[in-house]
Amino acid sequence: MVNTPITVARGNGIGPEIMDATLEILKAAGARLDIDEIEIGEDVYKRGCMTGIEDHAWETLRKNKIFLKAPIFTPMGGGFKSLNVTVRKTLGLYANVRPCRSFHPFVQTHHPEMDIVIVRENEEDLYGGIEYKYTPNVTESIKLISRQGSERICRYAFEYAKANGRKKVTCMVKDNIMKISDGLFYETFQEIAAEYPEIESERYIVDIGAARIASRPEDFDVIVTENLYGDIVSDIAAEVTGSVGLGISANIGDEFAMFEAMHGTAPDIAGQGIANPSGLLLGAVMMLVHIGQGDVAETVHNAWLKTIEDGIHTGDLYKEDTSKKRVGTDEFKKAVIERIGQKPSQLKAVSYSDSTGALTMPPLKERKDVQRELVGTDIFVYAKDKDVGVLASEVQPLVREGFHLSMISNRGVKMWPGQKPESLCSEMWRLRFRGKTGPRRVAQQITDLADAGFDIVKTHNLYEFDGEPAYSKAQGE
C-alpha cells in the first residue's frame, strides 16, 4: 500500500516527549506514513518570526496537507500571533472536531455514559482577532458571523453525525441577545437541519447548554456552535469526562487537516518523562481515520483502551482505587505497543472498518440577492466628561438636510432623547442619524461633525435588507 505523506511538529514543553511516544506507537501498529518534520513555536518566535512559523514550513504543510502537531507555546503580548489560529485560518481549517467520551470506571467521572462530539466553527466569530482601542478607556472586539461560514460548519456537523451513526445535532447559540449574528447562525442551522430529517435537531441557549453539559452530558450527541462558545464548551466537556489531558482536536478543511491534543505545553513537567501522550495519540487516531487508514486507527485505539482498562496510568490519571500501576511516558508507550492486536473487555471496543476517510462536503448553496438600502449611519465620537444634553445641543445644529438625530447612546444604552437612565457612561458616544440620503450625504455629515471639532473614532452605516432593519437597537430605544 502507498504511504500517506504527513507533516509533524514536535512542539514545545512536553511536546517532543509525547510526539516521540505517539510516533513509535503508530510505527509499531503498522501506520503507513511518510513523515516530514518542521520546527514551529517557541524557538521560531525567538528568532524574530512573529507568527511562529517560517516560509519553508508552510511549503511542507501545503505539500503534505496532513499535519500532526504537538502543543506549542505562543508568547504573551508583544504582538505575537497565536500559531494555532494562524494555521487554522491560513489553511482554511473551518471545522474543529472534539470528541469527549467517558472512560468510566478507569478514569473517574460523575457521568459514565457521556459520549459527545463538539463541532466548532474555527475561522470567524470573535476569534477573527479584529480589535480596536478607540479611546483611552474603550475597546472593541468585532464578532463576525457569515452565512457561508455558518452553512459550512452546520452541514459538517450533520454529515459527521450521518457518517458516524449519531442521532442528534444540538445547536448552541446566544440568539436571544445577539439577534443578528447568532440569529444568522441559528437560522442557517435550521435550514441545513431540514435536509437531514433522519437526524434529530435542537437548539440550546449556550449558557444553559454549557451548564447542562456539566450536569447532564448524556443528553447530547453532536453539538455544533460558534468559535468562542465551542472553545469554552469543549473544555467543559473534556473536564467532565475526567481529564482534559485526554482531550483531542481535529481541524478539518476542504484540502488540509490538522490533528492535535487539546492540552497545552505543560512546561512545569517538561523533560521529566511523566507526561501523558494519550491526547496526541488519540488525535493521531483521528488522523488515521481521516486519511483512510481505519484499520491502523482501530488497532491503536483498542490497544490504548486495553492499556487504560488494565489500569496502567500516567500520573495525571492515577488513582489508588482504579489504577494498578503508575507509569511515565516511555513505560505507557511500551504498554500500548504490547497490547497491539488486543481489545478491551469492559470499555467499548472501537471499529473503524466502515470508515471511508475524510468527509466529502457539497458546495455552498446558491443564495438569492436581497434588496439592500442605506437608511442612516451611526457616528461614534470621543467626548470626555461631556453631558449628553450638552452633546445633543451641539450636534443638532449640524444635522444635514435629509437626516435627523434619532438617538445618542453610550455603551449600548440610549441616553437621549428622554429621561437619562442611571447608567455608567464612558467617553465614547454613539450618534444615530437616520435618513435615506445615500453614501455621499453620509460622508458629508461625517465631515461636518469633524469640521466642527468632534473627534470621530468610527462609523457604521445602517441598512435595511428587503425592508427589514439590519442593525440592532440600543437598550431603551
C-alpha positions as CSV (number, residue, x, y, z in Angstrom):
1,M,0.0,0.0,0.0
2,V,1.1,3.6,-0.7
3,N,2.3,5.6,2.3
4,T,0.5,8.8,3.2
5,P,2.8,11.9,3.5
6,I,2.2,13.9,6.7
7,T,3.9,16.8,8.4
8,V,4.9,16.5,12.1
9,A,5.8,19.3,14.6
10,R,7.2,18.2,17.9
11,G,6.2,21.5,19.6
12,N,7.3,22.9,22.9
13,G,7.3,21.9,26.6
14,I,6.2,18.2,26.8
15,G,5.5,18.2,23.0
16,P,8.7,16.4,21.9
17,E,8.2,13.7,24.5
18,I,4.6,12.9,23.7
19,M,5.3,13.1,19.9
20,D,8.1,10.6,20.2
21,A,5.8,8.2,22.1
22,T,3.0,8.7,19.6
23,L,5.1,8.1,16.5
24,E,6.6,4.9,18.0
25,I,3.1,3.5,18.7
26,L,2.0,4.4,15.2
27,K,5.0,2.7,13.7
28,A,4.5,-0.5,15.8
29,A,0.9,-0.6,14.7
30,G,1.9,-0.5,11.0
31,A,0.8,3.0,10.1
32,R,1.6,3.7,6.5
33,L,3.2,7.2,6.8
34,D,5.9,9.2,5.2
35,I,6.9,11.9,7.7
36,D,8.3,15.3,7.1
37,E,9.2,17.3,10.2
38,I,9.0,21.1,10.7
39,E,10.0,23.4,13.5
40,I,7.4,25.8,14.8
41,G,6.6,27.6,18.0
42,E,8.9,29.0,20.8
43,D,12.3,28.8,19.1
44,V,10.9,30.3,15.9
45,Y,9.3,33.2,17.8
46,K,12.7,33.8,19.4
47,R,14.3,34.1,16.0
48,G,12.0,37.1,15.4
49,C,9.3,35.4,13.4
50,M,6.1,36.9,14.8
51,T,3.8,34.1,13.6
52,G,6.0,31.3,15.0
53,I,6.2,29.5,11.6
54,E,8.6,30.2,8.7
55,D,8.0,30.1,5.0
56,H,9.7,26.7,4.3
57,A,7.4,25.2,6.9
58,W,4.3,26.5,5.1
59,E,5.7,24.9,1.9
60,T,5.9,21.5,3.6
61,L,2.4,21.8,5.1
62,R,0.9,22.7,1.7
63,K,2.7,19.8,0.1
64,N,1.5,17.1,2.5
65,K,-1.8,18.6,3.5
66,I,-2.0,16.5,6.8
67,F,-0.5,17.9,10.0
68,L,0.1,16.1,13.3
69,K,1.1,18.8,15.8
70,A,2.2,18.6,19.4
71,P,1.4,21.5,21.7
72,I,3.2,24.8,21.0
73,F,3.9,27.9,23.1
74,T,2.9,31.4,22.0
75,P,4.5,34.3,23.9
76,M,2.1,36.6,25.7
77,G,1.8,40.2,24.4
78,G,4.4,41.8,22.2
79,G,2.3,41.4,19.0
80,F,2.9,37.7,18.7
81,K,0.1,35.9,16.9
82,S,-1.4,32.6,18.1
83,L,0.2,29.9,15.9
84,N,-2.9,27.7,16.3
85,V,-5.2,30.4,15.0
86,T,-2.7,31.3,12.2
87,V,-2.6,27.7,10.9
88,R,-6.3,27.2,11.1
89,K,-7.1,30.3,9.1
90,T,-4.3,30.1,6.6
91,L,-5.1,26.5,5.7
92,G,-8.9,27.0,5.8
93,L,-9.4,24.6,8.7
94,Y,-13.0,25.6,9.3
95,A,-14.2,22.7,11.4
96,N,-12.8,21.9,14.8
97,V,-14.0,18.4,15.9
98,R,-13.5,17.5,19.6
99,P,-14.8,14.1,20.8
100,C,-15.4,14.0,24.6
101,R,-16.0,10.5,25.9
102,S,-16.1,8.9,29.3
103,F,-13.8,6.0,30.2
104,H,-15.5,5.1,33.4
105,P,-14.6,3.4,35.7
106,F,-11.0,3.6,34.8
107,V,-11.0,7.4,34.5
108,Q,-13.1,8.9,37.3
109,T,-16.1,10.9,36.2
110,H,-19.6,11.5,37.5
111,H,-21.0,10.8,34.0
112,P,-20.1,7.3,32.9
113,E,-22.4,7.4,29.8
114,M,-21.0,10.6,28.3
115,D,-20.1,10.5,24.6
116,I,-20.3,13.9,23.0
117,V,-18.7,15.3,19.8
118,I,-18.4,19.1,19.6
119,V,-18.1,20.6,16.2
120,R,-16.9,24.2,16.5
121,E,-16.6,26.8,13.8
122,N,-12.9,27.5,13.5
123,E,-12.3,30.7,11.5
124,E,-14.6,33.6,12.4
125,D,-16.6,34.9,15.4
126,L,-14.6,36.9,18.0
127,Y,-11.6,34.7,17.1
128,G,-11.2,36.8,13.9
129,G,-9.0,38.9,16.1
130,I,-10.4,42.2,14.8
131,E,-9.9,44.5,17.8
132,Y,-9.6,48.2,18.3
133,K,-8.9,50.7,21.1
134,Y,-10.9,53.9,20.3
135,T,-10.3,56.0,23.4
136,P,-8.1,55.5,26.5
137,N,-10.9,53.5,28.2
138,V,-13.0,51.9,25.4
139,T,-12.1,48.9,23.3
140,E,-13.9,46.8,20.8
141,S,-13.7,43.2,19.6
142,I,-15.7,42.6,16.4
143,K,-17.8,39.4,16.2
144,L,-18.1,38.3,12.5
145,I,-20.6,35.6,11.6
146,S,-21.1,34.8,7.9
147,R,-23.9,32.8,6.3
148,Q,-21.3,30.9,4.3
149,G,-19.3,30.0,7.4
150,S,-22.4,29.0,9.3
151,E,-23.7,26.9,6.5
152,R,-20.4,25.1,6.1
153,I,-20.0,24.2,9.8
154,C,-23.6,23.2,10.3
155,R,-23.5,20.9,7.3
156,Y,-20.3,19.4,8.5
157,A,-21.9,18.6,11.9
158,F,-24.8,16.8,10.2
159,E,-22.5,15.0,7.7
160,Y,-20.3,13.9,10.7
161,A,-23.4,12.7,12.5
162,K,-24.6,10.8,9.5
163,A,-21.2,9.2,8.8
164,N,-20.7,8.1,12.4
165,G,-24.1,6.8,13.3
166,R,-25.0,9.8,15.6
167,K,-28.7,10.5,16.2
168,K,-28.9,14.2,17.2
169,V,-27.3,17.5,16.5
170,T,-27.7,20.4,19.0
171,C,-27.0,24.0,18.0
172,M,-25.7,26.2,20.9
173,V,-26.1,30.0,20.4
174,K,-27.0,33.2,22.2
175,D,-29.5,34.5,19.7
176,N,-31.8,35.8,22.4
177,I,-29.3,38.6,22.9
178,M,-27.2,38.7,19.7
179,K,-30.2,38.5,17.4
180,I,-28.4,39.4,14.2
181,S,-25.1,37.5,14.5
182,D,-26.2,34.4,16.5
183,G,-29.6,34.7,14.8
184,L,-28.0,34.2,11.4
185,F,-26.1,31.1,12.7
186,Y,-29.2,29.5,14.1
187,E,-31.3,30.4,11.1
188,T,-28.7,28.7,8.9
189,F,-28.7,25.7,11.3
190,Q,-32.4,25.3,10.9
191,E,-32.1,25.5,7.1
192,I,-29.4,22.8,7.0
193,A,-31.2,20.6,9.6
194,A,-34.2,20.4,7.3
195,E,-32.1,18.5,4.8
196,Y,-31.4,15.7,7.3
197,P,-34.8,14.6,8.6
198,E,-33.4,11.3,9.9
199,I,-31.2,13.2,12.4
200,E,-32.9,15.0,15.4
201,S,-32.0,18.6,15.8
202,E,-32.5,21.0,18.7
203,R,-31.3,24.4,20.0
204,Y,-29.9,25.5,23.3
205,I,-29.0,28.9,24.6
206,V,-25.3,28.5,25.1
207,D,-25.2,29.4,28.8
208,I,-27.8,26.8,29.9
209,G,-26.3,24.4,27.3
210,A,-22.9,24.7,29.0
211,A,-24.5,24.1,32.4
212,R,-26.3,21.1,31.0
213,I,-23.1,19.6,29.6
214,A,-21.6,19.8,33.1
215,S,-24.7,18.3,34.8
216,R,-26.3,16.0,32.2
217,P,-23.9,15.4,29.3
218,E,-25.6,12.2,28.3
219,D,-28.4,14.4,26.9
220,F,-26.2,15.4,24.0
221,D,-24.7,13.6,21.0
222,V,-23.2,16.1,18.5
223,I,-23.0,19.8,19.3
224,V,-22.4,22.5,16.7
225,T,-21.6,26.0,17.7
226,E,-19.6,29.1,17.0
227,N,-15.9,29.6,17.6
228,L,-15.7,31.1,21.2
229,Y,-18.6,29.1,22.5
230,G,-17.1,25.9,21.1
231,D,-13.8,26.6,22.7
232,I,-15.5,27.0,26.1
233,V,-18.0,24.1,26.0
234,S,-15.4,21.7,24.6
235,D,-13.1,22.4,27.6
236,I,-16.1,21.9,29.9
237,A,-16.9,18.6,28.2
238,A,-13.3,17.4,28.3
239,E,-13.2,18.2,32.0
240,V,-16.4,16.4,32.7
241,T,-15.0,13.2,31.1
242,G,-12.5,13.2,33.9
243,S,-9.4,14.5,32.2
244,V,-8.6,17.4,29.9
245,G,-5.4,15.6,29.2
246,L,-7.4,13.1,27.1
247,G,-9.0,15.8,25.0
248,I,-8.3,15.7,21.3
249,S,-8.9,18.0,18.5
250,A,-9.1,17.6,14.7
251,N,-9.1,20.7,12.5
252,I,-10.6,20.0,9.1
253,G,-10.7,22.0,5.9
254,D,-11.6,21.2,2.3
255,E,-8.0,20.4,1.4
256,F,-6.0,20.3,4.7
257,A,-6.4,18.8,8.1
258,M,-4.5,19.2,11.4
259,F,-4.7,16.9,14.4
260,E,-3.6,17.7,18.0
261,A,-4.2,17.3,21.7
262,M,-6.4,19.8,23.4
263,H,-3.9,20.4,26.3
264,G,-1.0,22.8,26.3
265,T,2.7,22.6,26.6
266,A,2.8,21.9,30.4
267,P,6.3,23.4,30.9
268,D,6.3,22.5,34.6
269,I,6.7,18.8,33.8
270,A,8.6,19.0,30.5
271,G,11.7,16.8,30.4
272,Q,10.7,14.7,33.4
273,G,9.3,11.8,31.4
274,I,6.0,11.8,33.1
275,A,3.7,13.4,30.5
276,N,0.6,11.5,29.3
277,P,0.8,11.1,25.4
278,S,-2.8,10.0,25.2
279,G,-4.3,13.2,23.9
280,L,-1.9,13.4,21.0
281,L,-2.1,9.7,20.3
282,L,-5.9,9.8,20.1
283,G,-5.6,12.8,17.9
284,A,-3.3,10.7,15.7
285,V,-6.1,8.0,15.6
286,M,-8.5,10.6,14.2
287,M,-5.8,11.4,11.6
288,L,-5.5,7.8,10.6
289,V,-9.3,7.6,10.1
290,H,-9.2,10.8,8.1
291,I,-6.5,9.5,5.7
292,G,-8.3,6.2,5.1
293,Q,-6.2,4.0,7.5
294,G,-9.1,3.0,9.6
295,D,-7.5,-0.5,10.2
296,V,-4.5,1.0,11.9
297,A,-6.6,3.5,13.8
298,E,-8.7,0.7,15.2
299,T,-5.7,-1.2,16.2
300,V,-4.1,1.7,18.0
301,H,-7.3,2.9,19.7
302,N,-8.2,-0.6,21.0
303,A,-4.7,-1.1,22.3
304,W,-4.9,2.2,24.1
305,L,-8.3,1.3,25.6
306,K,-6.9,-2.0,26.8
307,T,-4.0,-0.2,28.4
308,I,-6.3,2.1,30.3
309,E,-8.6,-0.8,31.2
310,D,-5.6,-2.7,32.6
311,G,-5.0,0.1,35.0
312,I,-1.7,1.3,33.5
313,H,-1.9,5.0,34.0
314,T,0.3,8.1,33.9
315,G,0.3,10.3,37.0
316,D,-2.5,12.6,35.8
317,L,-4.9,9.6,35.7
318,Y,-3.5,7.5,38.5
319,K,-5.9,6.8,41.4
320,E,-5.2,4.2,44.0
321,D,-8.7,2.7,43.8
322,T,-8.9,2.4,40.0
323,S,-5.3,2.2,38.8
324,K,-2.9,-0.8,39.1
325,K,0.4,0.8,38.0
326,R,1.7,4.3,37.8
327,V,4.0,4.8,34.8
328,G,5.8,7.5,32.9
329,T,5.6,8.4,29.2
330,D,8.0,5.7,28.0
331,E,6.5,2.9,30.0
332,F,3.0,3.9,29.0
333,K,4.1,3.9,25.3
334,K,5.6,0.4,25.8
335,A,2.3,-0.8,27.4
336,V,0.3,0.3,24.5
337,I,2.6,-1.3,22.0
338,E,2.5,-4.6,24.0
339,R,-1.3,-4.6,23.6
340,I,-1.4,-4.0,19.8
341,G,-3.9,-6.6,18.5
342,Q,-5.8,-6.7,21.7
343,K,-9.2,-5.3,22.5
344,P,-10.8,-4.0,25.8
345,S,-13.3,-6.3,27.5
346,Q,-15.1,-3.7,29.8
347,L,-14.7,-0.5,27.8
348,K,-16.4,-0.5,24.4
349,A,-14.0,-1.5,21.7
350,V,-13.9,0.7,18.6
351,S,-14.4,-0.2,15.0
352,Y,-13.4,1.9,12.0
353,S,-13.9,-0.8,9.4
354,D,-16.7,1.2,7.8
355,S,-14.8,4.4,7.7
356,T,-14.4,6.0,4.2
357,G,-11.9,8.6,5.3
358,A,-12.4,12.3,5.0
359,L,-16.0,13.6,4.7
360,T,-16.9,14.9,1.2
361,M,-18.8,18.1,1.5
362,P,-21.1,19.5,-1.1
363,P,-20.6,23.1,-2.4
364,L,-22.2,26.0,-0.7
365,K,-25.8,26.7,-1.6
366,E,-26.5,29.5,-4.1
367,R,-28.2,32.5,-2.4
368,K,-30.6,34.9,-4.0
369,D,-29.8,38.6,-3.8
370,V,-31.6,40.8,-1.4
371,Q,-32.5,44.5,-1.7
372,R,-30.1,46.5,0.4
373,E,-30.9,50.1,1.2
374,L,-28.8,52.6,3.2
375,V,-31.1,54.2,5.9
376,G,-28.7,56.1,8.2
377,T,-25.4,56.0,10.0
378,D,-24.0,55.6,13.5
379,I,-21.1,58.0,14.2
380,F,-19.1,57.4,17.3
381,V,-17.3,60.3,18.9
382,Y,-14.8,60.7,21.7
383,A,-16.3,63.3,24.1
384,K,-14.7,63.1,27.5
385,D,-16.6,64.4,30.6
386,K,-19.5,65.7,28.4
387,D,-23.1,65.7,29.5
388,V,-25.4,64.0,26.9
389,G,-27.7,67.1,26.9
390,V,-24.9,69.4,26.0
391,L,-23.7,66.9,23.4
392,A,-27.1,66.8,21.8
393,S,-27.4,70.6,21.7
394,E,-24.0,70.8,20.0
395,V,-24.8,68.2,17.4
396,Q,-28.4,69.1,16.4
397,P,-27.4,72.4,14.5
398,L,-25.0,70.3,12.4
399,V,-27.6,67.7,11.2
400,R,-27.8,67.8,7.4
401,E,-31.0,68.0,5.4
402,G,-32.5,64.6,5.0
403,F,-31.1,63.3,8.3
404,H,-32.4,63.5,11.8
405,L,-30.6,62.8,15.0
406,S,-32.7,59.9,16.4
407,M,-30.6,58.8,19.4
408,I,-27.5,59.2,21.4
409,S,-26.3,56.1,23.3
410,N,-23.4,55.1,25.5
411,R,-22.2,51.5,25.9
412,G,-25.3,50.3,24.1
413,V,-27.8,52.2,26.3
414,K,-30.0,55.0,24.9
415,M,-29.1,58.2,26.8
416,W,-31.0,60.8,24.7
417,P,-33.8,61.8,24.0
418,G,-35.9,61.2,27.1
419,Q,-35.1,60.7,30.7
420,K,-31.4,59.7,31.1
421,P,-31.1,56.3,32.7
422,E,-28.9,55.6,35.7
423,S,-26.1,54.0,33.7
424,L,-22.4,54.5,33.7
425,C,-21.1,56.5,30.8
426,S,-17.8,56.1,29.0
427,E,-16.1,58.8,26.9
428,M,-17.3,57.2,23.6
429,W,-20.8,58.2,22.4
430,R,-22.9,56.9,19.5
431,L,-24.8,59.4,17.5
432,R,-27.5,57.7,15.4
433,F,-28.5,59.6,12.2
434,R,-31.5,58.3,10.3
435,G,-32.3,59.2,6.7
436,K,-32.4,57.6,3.2
437,T,-29.9,60.1,1.7
438,G,-27.2,57.9,0.2
439,P,-23.5,57.4,0.9
440,R,-22.4,60.9,-0.3
441,R,-24.6,62.6,2.3
442,V,-23.3,60.3,5.0
443,A,-19.8,61.3,4.1
444,Q,-20.8,65.0,4.2
445,Q,-22.4,64.5,7.7
446,I,-19.2,63.0,9.0
447,T,-17.2,65.9,7.5
448,D,-19.5,68.5,9.1
449,L,-19.0,67.0,12.5
450,A,-15.3,66.7,12.1
451,D,-15.1,70.3,10.8
452,A,-16.9,71.4,14.0
453,G,-14.3,69.8,16.1
454,F,-15.8,66.5,17.0
455,D,-13.3,63.7,17.5
456,I,-14.8,60.9,15.3
457,V,-13.5,57.5,16.2
458,K,-15.6,55.2,13.9
459,T,-18.8,55.0,11.9
460,H,-21.2,52.2,11.0
461,N,-23.8,52.6,8.1
462,L,-27.3,51.4,8.8
463,Y,-29.0,49.2,6.2
464,E,-32.3,47.6,5.6
465,F,-32.4,44.2,3.8
466,D,-35.7,43.6,1.9
467,G,-37.2,46.3,4.1
468,E,-36.1,44.8,7.4
469,P,-33.7,46.6,9.7
470,A,-30.2,45.0,9.6
471,Y,-28.9,46.7,12.8
472,S,-29.6,46.5,16.5
473,K,-31.4,49.0,18.6
474,A,-29.9,50.4,21.7
475,Q,-31.3,49.3,25.1
476,G,-34.3,51.6,25.6
477,E,-34.5,52.8,22.0
